[in-house]
């Protein structure tokens, strides 16, 4: 591309402290800034093509942000100049206090001059006035500070950030702007973490008293704590590929953090604030062991589900928060309180063991307290009573204790009443959020086989983009083109038995008297036997999730 002469004269580094920029060139010719081939654009973004040419990166960013579809009326650079002016002199940050919607987030200077802090404050202050719909956006200080590195003046930085906020392109999301969106993204990250980073998730569960509080910082790891060279590379890809990139990078950070802690020896439990501070310190110093290339390589090696599937999960989490009236900032019940040792009473598992099981369930149900629905010690060994006490509840948790003192169970995503759709015929139902587990000799969870082996299914592209209004849309088998039906046999029941998992065996089979059972490897969960292959039940409990009863 031939760059316009007027653009060549613009100084995109006026706010930058060049002594901190390493080998990034300020004066090199801009090079290519417009792309017609999306594949070439994505490849250049991921490979760091613009990393050492400051002007080229600034011009690429300008084109990418200009191409975003936005609301018809969006405040631009001219509006900023009319309201704030475009002063090149030092501004006093105290004259532009940060709005409440940044939730106390500090302004990271990265490689800006110290006096540029006032400019960041002024831009955010103007955003607060011109974008009244923004009610919660902790990432904004970091985003404004980053964009100021590649802006010739404050007004153009304001316009760029404004377009990110005003983006209304279908299926494209840039920045969380409400507490509901932000909190559901934290819950979604927690779901993704224990699906795609099980070892790291297990470490966090062991180390922190409140897992969800730790994961609430996930955006700050990427936008705020990462060194500038790493964050700039993330921005390259974020502006091209969108919000999903932030999840990828945060998951990669979590994986590297686990590796770092594993090299340091045993982990002791501490309060959540201590774990949050430890992760923050690691992320801020990550450059000593992980290069930007290595971070992005790890991020894109994680085989996440499609953007559509993640959107379904995000919407389910938002719906769960709305149902509980959590739409503005307030303290949310955490995992530790949801399974309170003083109130929790099971004859099969301890409160500590239940807390670990709780850390495996989808985040939107971690908002709920466990509620005992059925136990053979009280309600007797009757499958009919089992159904009558469990119908109307979704999801449920099944716990089994055998006469050999082995303990296993299953998280079941769907109401047992669904079995009636098949009449007297045994038919499978449920979603890929179901999983089975065992407690001894050590706790182990076995998820839907498609999660670890996505090559077994392709996410369905046909049909409406609007998810069904069911409680658990995420990982519903209908969203996938499955190579074999036996990979979606989640749960089934009739008057004779209940079955969890299918295809070449069952993860769990329980007879009508809730007395005898079998377990073996099945295609749905690819699990080993959860206890002795043929077992006798001494206790069976079903737990629901308070406030999650279907209406």
C-alpha positions as CSV (number, residue, x, y, z in Angstrom):
1,X,0.0,0.0,0.0
2,X,1.1,3.5,-0.7
3,X,0.8,5.6,2.5
4,X,-0.5,9.1,2.3
5,X,2.0,11.8,2.8
6,X,-0.1,13.4,5.5
7,X,-0.1,10.2,7.5
8,X,3.6,9.9,7.1
9,X,4.0,13.3,8.9
10,X,2.0,12.3,11.9
11,X,3.9,11.5,15.0
12,X,2.5,8.3,16.5
13,X,5.0,8.2,19.3
14,X,4.4,11.6,20.9
15,X,3.2,10.1,24.2
16,X,5.9,7.3,24.3
17,X,9.0,7.1,26.4
18,X,11.3,5.7,23.7
19,X,13.9,4.7,26.2
20,X,11.6,1.8,27.2
21,X,10.7,0.7,23.7
22,X,13.7,-1.5,23.1
23,X,14.3,-2.3,19.4
24,X,11.0,-0.9,18.2
25,X,11.7,1.6,15.4
26,X,10.1,5.0,15.5
27,X,11.3,6.3,12.1
28,X,11.2,3.2,9.8
29,X,9.0,3.5,6.7
30,X,5.4,2.5,7.6
31,X,5.2,-0.4,5.2
32,X,1.9,-2.2,4.5
33,X,-1.0,-0.9,6.5
34,X,-4.1,-2.1,4.6
35,X,-5.0,-5.7,3.9
36,X,-7.4,-7.2,1.4
37,X,-6.6,-10.8,2.2
38,X,-8.1,-11.8,5.7
39,X,-5.7,-14.8,5.9
40,X,-2.7,-12.7,5.3
41,X,-3.9,-10.2,7.9
42,X,-4.5,-12.9,10.5
43,X,-1.1,-14.5,9.8
44,X,0.7,-11.1,10.1
45,X,-1.1,-10.3,13.4
46,X,-0.2,-13.7,15.0
47,X,3.4,-13.7,13.8
48,X,4.2,-10.2,15.1
49,X,4.8,-8.6,11.6
50,X,4.2,-5.1,13.0
51,X,6.0,-5.5,16.3
52,X,9.2,-3.6,15.5
53,X,7.7,-0.8,13.3
54,X,5.8,1.6,15.5
55,X,4.2,3.7,12.6
56,X,3.1,0.6,10.7
57,X,1.4,-0.9,13.7
58,X,-0.3,2.5,14.4
59,X,-1.6,2.7,10.8
60,X,-2.8,-0.9,10.8
61,X,-4.7,-0.3,14.0
62,X,-6.3,2.8,12.5
63,X,-7.5,0.8,9.6
64,X,-8.8,-2.1,11.7
65,X,-10.7,0.1,14.1
66,X,-12.0,2.2,11.2
67,X,-13.4,-1.0,9.7
68,X,-15.5,-1.9,12.8
69,X,-19.2,-1.6,12.3
70,X,-20.4,0.9,15.0
71,X,-23.6,2.6,16.1
72,X,-24.7,5.3,13.7
73,X,-24.0,8.1,16.2
74,X,-20.6,7.7,17.9
75,X,-18.6,10.4,19.5
76,X,-15.4,11.1,17.4
77,X,-12.2,13.1,17.6
78,X,-14.0,16.4,16.8
79,X,-16.4,15.8,19.8
80,X,-13.3,15.3,22.1
81,X,-11.7,18.5,20.8
82,X,-14.8,20.5,21.4
83,X,-15.3,19.2,25.0
84,X,-11.7,18.7,26.3
85,X,-9.5,20.3,23.8
86,X,-6.4,18.7,22.4
87,X,-3.7,20.2,24.6
88,X,-0.2,19.0,24.2
89,X,0.8,20.4,27.6
90,X,0.9,18.2,30.7
91,X,-2.5,17.5,32.3
92,X,-3.1,17.0,36.0
93,X,-4.7,13.6,36.5
94,X,-6.4,14.9,39.6
95,X,-8.5,17.2,37.4
96,X,-9.9,14.2,35.7
97,X,-10.9,11.6,38.4
98,X,-11.5,8.1,37.0
99,X,-15.2,7.2,36.9
100,X,-16.6,4.5,39.2
101,X,-17.2,2.1,36.3
102,X,-13.5,1.3,36.1
103,X,-13.9,-0.4,39.5
104,X,-10.7,1.0,41.0
105,X,-8.5,-0.3,38.2
106,X,-5.3,1.7,38.0
107,X,-3.9,3.3,34.9
108,X,-0.9,1.1,33.6
109,X,1.6,3.5,32.0
110,X,3.4,0.7,30.0
111,X,5.9,2.7,28.0
112,X,4.2,6.0,28.1
113,X,5.9,9.2,29.4
114,X,4.9,9.8,33.1
115,X,3.0,13.0,32.1
116,X,0.8,11.0,29.7
117,X,-1.1,9.7,32.7
118,X,-3.1,12.9,32.7
119,X,-4.0,12.4,29.0
120,X,-5.3,8.9,29.8
121,X,-7.4,10.3,32.7
122,X,-8.8,13.0,30.4
123,X,-9.8,10.5,27.7
124,X,-11.5,8.2,30.2
125,X,-13.3,11.1,31.7
126,X,-14.7,12.1,28.3
127,X,-15.7,8.5,27.6
128,X,-17.7,8.6,30.8
129,X,-19.6,11.6,29.6
130,X,-20.2,10.6,26.0
131,X,-20.9,6.9,26.5
132,X,-23.5,6.8,29.3
133,X,-24.3,3.1,28.6
134,X,-20.9,2.1,29.9
135,X,-21.5,1.2,33.6
136,X,-18.7,-1.3,34.3
137,X,-15.5,-1.5,32.3
138,X,-12.4,-2.3,34.4
139,X,-10.3,-2.9,31.3
140,X,-10.8,0.6,30.0
141,X,-7.7,2.3,31.7
142,X,-5.4,-0.4,30.2
143,X,-7.0,-0.1,26.7
144,X,-6.8,3.7,26.7
145,X,-3.2,3.6,27.8
146,X,-2.3,1.1,25.1
147,X,-4.1,2.9,22.3
148,X,-2.3,6.2,23.3
149,X,1.0,4.6,22.3
150,X,-0.1,4.6,18.7
151,X,-2.1,7.9,18.7
152,X,-0.9,11.2,17.4
153,X,-3.1,13.1,19.8
154,X,-5.6,12.6,22.6
155,X,-8.7,13.1,20.3
156,X,-7.7,10.3,17.9
157,X,-7.1,8.0,20.8
158,X,-10.6,8.9,22.2
159,X,-12.1,8.1,18.8
160,X,-10.4,4.7,18.5
161,X,-11.5,3.7,22.0
162,X,-15.0,5.0,21.3
163,X,-15.3,2.8,18.2
164,X,-14.3,-0.2,20.3
165,X,-17.0,0.6,22.8
166,X,-19.6,1.4,20.1
167,X,-18.9,-1.7,18.0
168,X,-22.3,-3.4,17.1
169,X,-21.1,-5.8,14.5
170,X,-23.1,-9.0,14.7
171,X,-21.3,-11.8,16.5
172,X,-18.4,-9.5,17.4
173,X,-17.7,-8.4,20.9
174,X,-14.8,-6.1,21.9
175,X,-15.1,-4.8,25.5
176,X,-17.4,-5.6,28.5
177,X,-19.4,-2.5,29.4
178,X,-21.8,-3.7,32.1
179,X,-21.3,-5.6,35.3
180,X,-23.5,-8.4,34.0
181,X,-21.3,-8.9,30.9
182,X,-18.1,-8.6,33.0
183,X,-19.2,-11.0,35.7
184,X,-20.5,-13.6,33.2
185,X,-17.2,-13.4,31.4
186,X,-15.4,-14.2,34.7
187,X,-17.8,-17.2,35.1
188,X,-17.2,-18.2,31.5
189,X,-13.4,-18.1,32.0
190,X,-13.8,-20.3,35.1
191,X,-15.7,-22.8,33.0
192,X,-13.0,-22.7,30.3
193,X,-10.2,-23.0,32.8
194,X,-11.4,-26.2,34.4
195,X,-12.2,-27.7,30.9
196,X,-8.9,-26.7,29.2
197,X,-6.5,-26.2,32.0
198,X,-7.4,-29.0,34.5
199,X,-4.0,-29.2,36.1
200,X,-3.9,-25.4,36.7
201,X,-7.4,-25.4,37.9
202,X,-6.7,-28.1,40.4
203,X,-3.7,-26.1,41.6
204,X,-6.0,-23.0,42.1
205,X,-8.6,-25.1,43.9
206,X,-5.9,-26.4,46.3
207,X,-4.2,-23.0,46.8
208,X,-7.1,-20.6,47.1
209,X,-10.1,-20.4,49.5
210,X,-12.3,-18.9,46.7
211,X,-11.6,-20.0,43.2
212,X,-14.1,-17.7,41.5
213,X,-12.5,-14.7,43.2
214,X,-9.2,-15.6,41.7
215,X,-10.6,-16.0,38.2
216,X,-12.4,-12.6,38.5
217,X,-8.9,-11.1,37.7
218,X,-8.5,-12.9,34.4
219,X,-9.0,-9.8,32.2
220,X,-6.5,-7.8,34.3
221,X,-3.8,-10.5,33.7
222,X,-4.1,-9.7,30.0
223,X,-5.0,-6.0,30.0
224,X,-3.0,-4.5,32.9
225,X,-0.5,-6.9,34.3
226,X,1.3,-8.3,31.2
227,X,4.5,-6.4,30.1
228,X,4.0,-4.0,27.2
229,X,5.8,-6.1,24.6
230,X,3.4,-9.0,25.4
231,X,0.3,-6.9,25.6
232,X,1.0,-5.2,22.3
233,X,1.2,-8.5,20.6
234,X,-2.1,-9.5,22.2
235,X,-3.6,-6.3,20.9
236,X,-2.4,-7.1,17.3
237,X,-4.5,-10.3,17.4
238,X,-7.4,-9.0,19.5
239,X,-8.1,-6.2,17.0
240,X,-8.2,-8.8,14.2
241,X,-9.9,-11.8,15.8
242,X,-11.9,-10.3,18.7
243,X,-12.7,-11.1,22.3
244,X,-12.0,-14.9,22.2
245,X,-8.3,-14.0,22.0
246,X,-8.4,-12.6,25.5
247,X,-9.7,-16.0,26.8
248,X,-7.0,-17.8,24.9
249,X,-4.2,-15.6,26.3
250,X,-5.5,-15.8,29.9
251,X,-5.7,-19.6,29.7
252,X,-2.1,-19.7,28.4
253,X,-1.0,-17.5,31.3
254,X,-2.7,-20.0,33.7
255,X,-0.9,-22.9,32.1
256,X,2.5,-21.1,32.4
257,X,1.7,-20.2,36.0
258,X,1.0,-23.8,37.0
259,X,4.3,-24.8,35.4
260,X,6.1,-22.1,37.4
261,X,4.5,-23.2,40.6
262,X,5.2,-26.9,39.9
263,X,8.9,-26.0,39.6
264,X,8.7,-24.3,43.0
265,X,7.5,-27.4,45.0
266,X,4.4,-28.0,47.2
267,X,1.5,-25.6,47.3
268,X,0.0,-24.5,50.6
269,X,-3.5,-23.1,50.8
270,X,-3.8,-19.3,51.4
271,X,-6.5,-16.7,51.2
272,X,-7.7,-15.8,47.7
273,X,-6.1,-12.3,47.9
274,X,-2.7,-14.0,48.4
275,X,-3.2,-16.2,45.3
276,X,-4.4,-13.2,43.3
277,X,-1.3,-11.3,44.3
278,X,1.0,-14.3,43.5
279,X,-0.5,-14.6,40.0
280,X,-0.2,-10.9,39.4
281,X,3.4,-10.9,40.4
282,X,4.1,-13.8,38.1
283,X,2.3,-12.2,35.1
284,X,4.2,-8.9,35.6
285,X,7.5,-10.7,35.5
286,X,6.5,-13.3,32.8
287,X,9.0,-11.8,30.3
288,X,11.9,-13.4,32.1
289,X,10.7,-16.9,31.2
290,X,8.1,-16.6,28.4
291,X,8.5,-14.5,25.3
292,X,5.5,-12.9,23.5
293,X,5.9,-15.5,20.7
294,X,5.9,-18.3,23.2
295,X,2.8,-16.9,25.0
296,X,0.8,-16.6,21.7
297,X,2.0,-20.0,20.5
298,X,0.6,-21.5,23.7
299,X,-2.6,-19.5,23.5
300,X,-3.4,-20.7,19.9
301,X,-2.4,-24.3,20.7
302,X,-5.5,-24.6,23.0
303,X,-8.3,-26.2,21.0
304,X,-11.2,-24.1,22.2
305,X,-14.7,-24.6,21.1
306,X,-16.1,-22.2,18.5
307,X,-17.1,-18.6,19.1
308,X,-20.7,-19.7,18.9
309,X,-20.4,-22.3,21.7
310,X,-18.6,-19.8,23.9
311,X,-21.3,-17.3,23.2
312,X,-23.9,-19.8,24.3
313,X,-22.1,-20.4,27.6
314,X,-21.7,-16.6,28.1
315,X,-25.4,-16.1,27.6
316,X,-26.3,-19.0,29.9
317,X,-24.1,-17.4,32.6
318,X,-25.7,-14.0,32.1
319,X,-29.2,-15.7,32.4
320,X,-28.2,-17.3,35.6
321,X,-27.0,-14.0,37.1
322,X,-30.2,-12.2,35.9
323,X,-32.4,-14.9,37.5
324,X,-30.6,-14.3,40.8
325,X,-30.9,-10.5,40.5
326,X,-27.2,-10.0,40.1
327,X,-27.0,-7.3,37.4
328,X,-25.0,-4.6,39.2
329,X,-21.9,-4.8,41.3
330,X,-22.4,-6.6,44.6
331,X,-20.6,-9.3,46.5
332,X,-21.4,-12.7,45.1
333,X,-21.7,-15.9,47.1
334,X,-18.5,-17.9,46.5
335,X,-17.6,-21.5,46.3
336,X,-16.5,-21.6,49.9
337,X,-19.8,-20.2,51.2
338,X,-21.9,-22.2,48.8
339,X,-20.6,-25.4,50.4
340,X,-20.5,-24.2,54.0
341,X,-19.1,-26.8,56.4
342,X,-21.5,-25.7,59.2
343,X,-24.6,-26.2,57.0
344,X,-23.6,-28.9,54.7
345,X,-24.4,-32.5,55.7
346,X,-23.9,-35.6,53.6
347,X,-23.5,-39.2,54.6
348,X,-21.3,-39.8,51.6
349,X,-18.8,-36.9,51.2
350,X,-17.3,-34.3,53.5
351,X,-17.7,-30.5,53.0
352,X,-14.1,-30.4,51.7
353,X,-14.8,-33.1,49.1
354,X,-18.0,-31.4,48.1
355,X,-16.2,-28.1,47.6
356,X,-13.8,-29.8,45.2
357,X,-16.7,-31.3,43.3
358,X,-18.3,-27.8,43.3
359,X,-15.2,-26.5,41.6
360,X,-15.9,-28.8,38.6
361,X,-19.4,-27.7,37.9
362,X,-20.3,-24.9,35.4
363,X,-19.8,-21.5,37.0
364,X,-23.4,-20.4,36.7
365,X,-24.4,-23.1,39.2
366,X,-21.6,-22.3,41.6
367,X,-23.9,-19.4,42.5
368,X,-26.3,-21.9,44.0
369,X,-26.1,-23.7,47.4
370,X,-26.3,-27.5,47.4
371,X,-29.8,-28.8,48.3
372,X,-30.4,-32.5,49.2
373,X,-33.2,-33.8,47.1
374,X,-33.1,-37.5,47.7
375,X,-31.3,-40.0,49.9
376,X,-31.8,-43.7,50.2
377,X,-31.3,-43.5,54.0
378,X,-34.5,-41.3,54.3
379,X,-36.5,-42.0,51.2
380,X,-35.8,-45.7,50.7
381,X,-34.5,-47.7,47.8
382,X,-37.1,-47.0,45.2
383,X,-36.5,-45.7,41.7
384,X,-40.0,-44.2,41.5
385,X,-39.3,-42.2,44.6
386,X,-35.9,-41.2,43.1
387,X,-37.7,-39.8,40.1
388,X,-40.5,-38.1,42.1
389,X,-38.0,-36.2,44.3
390,X,-35.6,-35.3,41.4
391,X,-38.0,-34.3,38.6
392,X,-38.3,-30.5,38.1
393,X,-34.7,-29.9,39.1
394,X,-31.9,-29.1,36.7
395,X,-29.0,-29.9,37.0
396,X,-28.5,-32.5,39.7
397,X,-25.5,-34.2,41.3
398,X,-25.6,-38.0,41.9
399,X,-23.4,-39.5,44.7
400,X,-23.0,-43.2,45.3
401,X,-21.2,-45.0,48.2
402,X,-20.7,-48.8,47.8
403,X,-20.5,-51.5,50.4
404,X,-16.7,-51.5,49.7
405,X,-16.7,-47.8,50.8
406,X,-15.9,-46.6,47.3
407,X,-17.4,-43.3,46.3
408,X,-18.3,-42.2,42.8
409,X,-21.0,-40.1,41.1
410,X,-22.1,-37.9,38.2
411,X,-23.1,-34.3,37.4
412,X,-26.2,-34.5,35.3
413,X,-27.2,-31.4,33.3
414,X,-30.8,-32.2,32.5
415,X,-34.1,-32.8,34.3
416,X,-34.9,-36.5,34.8
417,X,-38.4,-35.7,33.6
418,X,-37.0,-35.6,30.1
419,X,-36.9,-39.4,30.1
420,X,-40.7,-39.4,29.6
421,X,-40.3,-38.1,26.1
422,X,-39.3,-41.6,25.0
423,X,-42.4,-43.2,26.6
424,X,-41.5,-46.6,28.0
425,X,-38.5,-46.9,25.7
426,X,-35.1,-46.2,27.2
427,X,-33.7,-43.1,25.4
428,X,-30.8,-40.9,26.1
429,X,-30.9,-37.1,26.8
430,X,-28.7,-34.5,28.5
431,X,-25.8,-32.3,27.3
432,X,-22.0,-32.4,27.1
433,X,-21.9,-30.6,30.4
434,X,-22.5,-34.0,32.1
435,X,-19.5,-35.7,33.6
436,X,-18.8,-38.6,35.9
437,X,-16.2,-38.9,38.7
438,X,-14.7,-41.0,41.4
439,X,-13.4,-40.0,44.8
440,X,-11.0,-42.7,45.7
441,X,-8.2,-43.7,45.4
442,X,-8.0,-40.1,44.2
443,X,-10.5,-37.6,42.9
444,X,-10.8,-37.7,39.2
445,X,-13.3,-36.3,36.7
446,X,-14.2,-37.7,33.3
447,X,-15.8,-35.2,30.9
448,X,-17.6,-35.7,27.6
449,X,-15.0,-37.2,25.3
450,X,-15.6,-34.5,22.6
451,X,-14.1,-31.9,25.0
452,X,-10.7,-33.6,24.9
453,X,-11.0,-34.9,21.4
454,X,-12.9,-32.2,19.4
455,X,-11.9,-34.1,16.2
456,X,-14.8,-36.5,17.0
457,X,-17.3,-33.7,16.2
458,X,-17.5,-30.5,14.3
459,X,-19.4,-27.6,15.7
460,X,-22.6,-27.2,13.7
461,X,-22.8,-24.1,11.6
462,X,-26.3,-24.5,10.2
463,X,-29.4,-23.1,11.9
464,X,-30.1,-20.0,13.8
465,X,-27.4,-18.1,15.8
466,X,-30.0,-17.6,18.6
467,X,-29.6,-20.2,21.3
468,X,-32.7,-22.0,22.7
469,X,-34.0,-20.5,26.0
470,X,-33.1,-23.7,28.0
471,X,-31.1,-23.6,31.2
472,X,-28.1,-25.5,29.8
473,X,-27.6,-24.7,26.1
474,X,-23.8,-25.1,26.2
475,X,-22.5,-28.3,24.7
476,X,-25.9,-29.6,23.6
477,X,-25.3,-32.4,21.2
478,X,-27.5,-30.7,18.6
479,X,-24.8,-28.1,18.1
480,X,-22.4,-30.7,16.8
481,X,-22.0,-32.9,13.8
482,X,-21.2,-36.1,15.7
483,X,-19.3,-38.9,14.0
484,X,-21.0,-41.5,16.2
485,X,-24.2,-41.4,18.2
486,X,-22.6,-43.2,21.1
487,X,-20.5,-40.2,21.9
488,X,-23.6,-38.3,23.0
489,X,-25.3,-40.9,25.3
490,X,-25.3,-38.8,28.4
491,X,-28.1,-40.0,30.7
492,X,-31.2,-42.3,30.4
493,X,-33.8,-43.8,32.6
494,X,-37.0,-45.9,32.7
495,X,-38.9,-47.9,35.3
496,X,-36.1,-50.6,35.3
497,X,-32.9,-48.6,35.7
498,X,-30.9,-45.4,35.3
499,X,-27.9,-45.2,33.0
500,X,-25.1,-42.6,32.8
501,X,-22.9,-42.8,29.6
502,X,-23.2,-45.2,26.8
503,X,-21.6,-46.9,23.8
504,X,-19.7,-50.1,24.4
505,X,-20.6,-50.0,28.1
506,X,-22.0,-47.6,30.7
507,X,-20.2,-45.3,33.1
508,X,-22.9,-46.1,35.6
509,X,-25.9,-48.5,35.6
510,X,-28.2,-48.7,38.6
511,X,-31.1,-51.1,39.0
512,X,-34.7,-50.2,39.9
513,X,-34.1,-51.0,43.6
514,X,-31.2,-48.6,43.8
515,X,-29.3,-51.6,45.3
516,X,-27.0,-53.0,42.7
517,X,-24.9,-51.3,40.0
518,X,-22.3,-51.7,37.3
519,X,-19.5,-49.4,36.0
520,X,-17.2,-49.7,33.1
521,X,-15.6,-47.8,30.2
522,X,-18.0,-46.0,27.9
523,X,-17.7,-44.1,24.7
524,X,-19.4,-41.0,26.0
525,X,-16.8,-40.2,28.8
526,X,-13.9,-42.5,27.9
527,X,-13.7,-43.3,31.6
528,X,-12.2,-46.3,33.4
529,X,-14.5,-48.2,35.9
530,X,-15.4,-45.7,38.6
531,X,-15.3,-48.3,41.4
532,X,-15.5,-52.1,41.4
533,X,-17.1,-53.1,38.1
534,X,-20.1,-54.8,39.9
535,X,-21.0,-53.1,43.1
536,X,-23.7,-53.0,45.8
537,X,-25.0,-49.6,46.9
538,X,-25.0,-48.7,50.6
539,X,-26.0,-45.1,50.1
540,X,-27.2,-43.0,47.2
541,X,-27.8,-39.2,47.4
542,X,-29.0,-36.7,44.8
543,X,-28.2,-33.0,45.3
544,X,-29.9,-30.1,43.5
545,X,-28.8,-26.5,43.2
546,X,-30.9,-24.2,45.3
547,X,-32.8,-21.6,43.1
548,X,-32.0,-23.6,40.0
549,X,-35.3,-25.5,40.0
550,X,-37.0,-25.3,36.6
551,X,-40.1,-23.0,36.4
